[in-house]
Structures are given as C-alpha cells and as structure tokens.
C-alpha cells in the first residue's frame, strides 16, 4: 500500500503540489470503507458502493456515453476508482478532462489502495478540489456515489450538481403538451387577455428600497416591526409572496403587491376580502375564479418556461424570472421596478428552530419537518435542516443575485440559509 501511495503521490506532487498538500492533510482512516467482491471488486463506504462490483468498465462506458459526443472538454465531479477517467481518456477527441475532487479523504484512501498514476499522468488531465470554484462547469458527469459522499467542504458544489441533475425531471411538470397545463391555461385565458401586462410596473419605483417578504420561520421575529414600518408615511415598498399574505394580514400588515405563481394556491392562501388597495401579480395556470375575486389591480406575466411558449404568441406579456419558487419572481419584480436595494424577510430556504413556515402549521405548505434529510449552512456557519427543493431555490437565487451587481441585496436573519451575495442588514438582523 505504501509503494502504491508513493507512486500516486509523486505524480500529484509534481503536477498539482497545492492539491497534494491538501490531500496530505486528509484523514483517510476516517472513511468507513470496505472491500466488496462480485465478478470484480469495489469499495463500499457507509453502505454506498463507489462503482459496480460486477463490471466496472461497462458501467464507466455507460456513464461516458451519457455525455455529449466528441466533447473536447469534460468535467468529472468525483474521483471514484479511476474507471471513468480511463474510459474518457481513451477518446481521441477529448482535449481536456478536468477532475473535481468531492471527498478528499476518500480520494486519499483510493490513492493508498489502487494505482492511479496512469490517468493522473495524462497531460489532458487537470485536478482540483471542487470547492475551488463557486459554480459548476459544463458539460459534466457527477459520480452518483460521491454526490452522496461529498464532504462538507464541497457541499455547496454538490448541491449545485444535484440541482442540475434534477432539472429535466423537474421540468416535466411544465410541458406544453401536458393536457392539465393546456386546461389550466385555457380556463384563465380571458383574464390573461384583460389583465394588465406586468411590464406596466417595470421602472415605476426607480431607486426605491423594496422589502421582499417570504414565509420562512424567521419572518415571525420581524412582524411587529414590519407593522410599525408599514404605517410610516415614507417607507419601503412591500412585496410579499402568496403564502406570506395571510400571516401578514393577521398581524395587520398590508403589502403593496402580492406575487403568486403556483396553481395550487387557492383562496385559502389569497382571500379576496379587503384587497382593493393591494396589487396581485401572477403567472397563468392559476385558478381563474380565485383571480377574478381579487378586488385590487391584477398584473400578469410569463416566465421563460416552455409551458407558455404557444400562448405567448397570441397574448404577449413580459417575463419574470422563475427559479422554482415564488420568491424568485417577487425579487425580480422588485429589481425590474427599479429597486436600488432589496431587503429579504423570511427567505430562509431551511427549517430554523424546527419550523417550516411562519403562520402555517407544519406540512400545510409542503412536506413536514420530520422528513427533512438535507442541510445548508445558516448565517452563523452551522448546519440547519432543509429539503432538496429548498436547496435548489437557494442556488437559483444566488445565481440571480450574481447577475445583478448594481442592486444591493440584504438579508434580515442569520437563522436561515446563508445566501451568497447578500449582506446582513445591521438594522434588522440579530447577532
């Protein structure tokens, strides 16, 4: 084992001394690995097989075949046992293979057990820890076992990889050929034609501070002060997401605009009483009767989703950015209205304090707290429970913020997920 490690580490030290230095500090003994025999052999870590135990080469070839044909550059996330690297490097069209380490201790263990210098020595290979970049690179293949086994240091990139892998599955719901989508759009066609294009709101609040209010648990701590702030003559504009509307109104807080995009939203979430002075911004597919009952002005727009591709040809409307959650178009609306500063409330993307939302019972707005199996870092650097889709929503918000450096984004709680690109508002945020 020592000789194998010496040969592997000699290549690493020569080609990537910084990576080798970091790998030398990894504790390979912390990896609960066991040898698993089949027609061939593999390693299992905490019950998770790194590769097939029967035909590792065939598995690697299947993985390679899922990538775009003849791609000159490929990014591989995870190191595995070296099988996929060897298959990819057998292609004459491959000019560069960038390997991103997802679990340093695991790779250090493999370097002790198996010869890896063949692919490590290939001049087309570059090697780095995944966390050295803030964003994933395309085209990529992520080794499934290491999406589960990624260490904490590489968790943010792991989250982005998982989100990207799930995109096609998640988008199936928004197919324009889905009869349910066709029916939803048709039942709302008359309102779509008569309601005002959301573009009429764009540019109407240049330089104004805008509060975007979501429904995360941390909203609860701000409700009394939001009430007093809302009663001031000169105050920020209040935009809330649909599920925050009832909790706000119960506290006497009247938002200026409500944003809603989900067809599962009903009058239970958006009661129409006393809404004459509140604007509703929505995307089609929502229940027409609920929309019709709204007493205030209504504005309608689309997202870039293909579900709207056909109807937009006949009824053009402006776009709002949608990244899976209603908070994305709410923030995008504020930016397009001209905000110089967006302050976020209840934008937790997690379950701080063991709660899922403010103003609703556990499970009212989605899965219950007890099934949460994932985590993100909160504003203090601690792990806080979340669910998979919340992590995807967080990622899309961070990407959106990165594209809008001219707008200042502030967060008001350290209890929820840390949002890259935001600062904590010292006037609203507890230590």
C-alpha positions, -999 to +999 in steps of 0.1 A: +000+000+000+029+024+009+045+018-025+012+025-044+007+057-025+042+068-031+038+063-068+005+081-069+016+109-047+048+115-067+027+124-098+004+146-077+033+164-060+048+171-094+017+182-113-005+197-085+016+205-054-013+225-038-037+196-042-012+172-029-006+194+002-043+194+009-047+157+003-018+150+027-038+166+055-069+144+048-076+116+072-081+085+051-087+064+081-119+083+088-135+068+057-156+037+067-146+017+036-149-020+030-140-042+001-170-056-018-165-086-040-185-096-071-173-106-105-148-079-098-145-058-067-152-023-055-153-003-023-184+004-002-184+034+021-212+036+047-232+012+026-227+031-006-209+013-035-184+035-053-188+015-085-203-017-098-189-048-083-195-068-114-184-049-145-168-016-136-157-009-172-192-014-186-206+010-160-180+036-168-187+033-205-224+038-199-216+069-179-193+082-206-220+076-232-243+100-214-221+129-221-222+150-254-205+131-282-169+142-290-169+169-264-134+184-263-137+193-226-153+172-199-157+180-162-158+150-139-170+155-103-158+128-080-127+106-085-142+071-079-117+043-086-104+059-118-126+038-142-145+067-158-113+087-162-097+059-182-127+054-204-130+092-212-092+095-219-095+067-244-113+091-267-091+108-292-115+138-294-110+146-257-086+175-252-091+182-216-105+163-186-110+184-155-114+162-124-130+178-094-125+161-060-157+159-040-144+139-010-107+145-002-104+118+024-120+092+001-096+101-027-067+099-003-078+064+006-081+053-030-046+067-036-033+043-009-051+013-023-051+015-061-027+026-089-040+059-103-009+073-118-019+063-154-047+088-157-031+113-133-001+114-156-021+121-188-013+157-199-050+163-207-060+159-171-063+187-146-072+181-109-086+203-083-109+203-053-145+211-064-148+239-038-121+259-056-148+271-079-181+287-068-201+273-098-203+240-116-188+237-151-204+221-182-205+195-196-201+173-166-206+139-152-210+136-114-203+101-100-235+092-082-219+077-051-199+109-045-229+131-048-239+113-016-205+111+000-193+146-008-176+161+022-187+193+039-161+215+022-175+206-012-212+206-002-221+238-020-209+225-053-225+191-045-258+209-041-254+226-075-247+193-091-277+176-076-299+206-087-286+204-122-290+166-125-327+170-114-336+198-139-350+176-167-372+156-142-384+188-125-393+204-158-416+175-169-444+192-150-442+222-173-445+205-206-468+225-230-482+192-242-494+182-207-533+182-210-535+195-175-514+225-184-534+231-215-566+231-194-552+254-168-541+280-194-574+278-212-595+284-181-576+316-174-573+329-210-600+355-206-583+371-176-549+368-193-563+388-222-579+415-200-554+419-171-526+444-173-492+433-186-467+432-156-444+453-178-466+483-167-449+480-133-414+480-146-394+511-139-421+526-117-400+527-085-366+539-095-341+539-067-366+528-040-359+503-013-381+473-016-389+447+011-395+412-003-413+392+023-413+354+022-428+329+046-398+313+063-398+308+101-375+339+106-403+362+094-421+357+127-395+378+146-400+408+123-438+410+122-442+437+150-416+460+134-429+454+099-463+465+111-449+498+125-427+503+094-457+498+071-476+526+089-449+552+082-456+578+055-422+572+038-414+536+038-400+508+015-424+492-009-437+458+004-438+429-020-448+396-005-451+361-018-486+345-018-481+322+012-469+352+033-501+372+026-523+356+053-497+357+081-490+394+073-527+404+072-533+386+105-508+410+120-524+440+104-497+444+078-509+453+043-484+446+015-484+468-017-481+438-041-486+401-038-468+377-062-483+342-070-472+316-095-483+282-082-516+266-095-520+250-061-526+284-044-562+289-035-584+314-018-573+299+015-539+315+008-552+345-010-586+355+004-600+384-015-615+404+014-602+439+017-578+437-012-588+469-031-555+486-024-533+456-030-520+446-064-517+410-074-490+399-098-495+364-112-485+339-138-511+320-159-523+285-149-538+297-117-574+293-108-595+319-127-622+322-100-597+330-073-580+356-095-614+371-105-623+376-069-593+397-062-605+433-057-573+452-064-554+456-097-541+425-114-509+422-134-499+391-154-467+379-169-449+348-181-417+330-172-394+316-198-409+281-192-419+263-224-454+259-209-461+294-221-445+292-255-477+288-275-500+312-256-474+340-256-476+340-294-512+351-292-512+371-260-477+386-254-468+396-219-434+404-202-414+379-183-405+375-147-376+353-136-387+320-121-363+296-105-387+271-089-400+293-060-423+323-059-396+343-042-376+345-075-403+364-094-411+385-063-374+396-062-372+400-100-403+422-099-386+445-074-355+447-095-374+455-127-395+481-108-362+499-103-351+490-067-317+501-056-319+478-026-338+446-019-342+436+017-353+400+023-375+388+051-383+351+058-360+340+030-347+310+049-346+281+025-344+259+056-362+250+088-346+270+116-359+264+150-376+232+138-403+251+119-412+251+083-430+284+078-444+314+096-482+314+101-489+279+089-489+245+105-461+220+098-470+204+065-496+229+054-474+242+026-454+211+017-435+183+034-434+180+071-403+189+091-397+153+102-388+142+066-361+168+062-329+149+053-307+176+039-289+206+052-274+240+044-252+264+064-270+291+082-258+327+087-237+316+117-220+288+098-240+260+115-259+232+097-297+237+095-322+212+082-337+218+048-352+198+019-339+192-016-360+217-035-352+245-010-315+240-018-323+243-055-343+275-049-313+289-029-289+281-057-311+299-083-314+330-061-276+331-056-272+329-094-297+357-099-280+379-073-246+374-091-262+387-123-274+419-107-243+436-091-260+470-094-286+461-068-278+457-031-293+426-015-297+424+022-309+396+045-325+401+079-319+368+097-289+346+104-312+317+113-319+306+078-296+296+049-266+318+042-274+335+009-242+342-011-243+377-025-263+392+003-252+411+034-269+411+067-289+443+074-275+455+107-307+474+114-328+442+113-305+413+119-298+398+154-263+388+161 
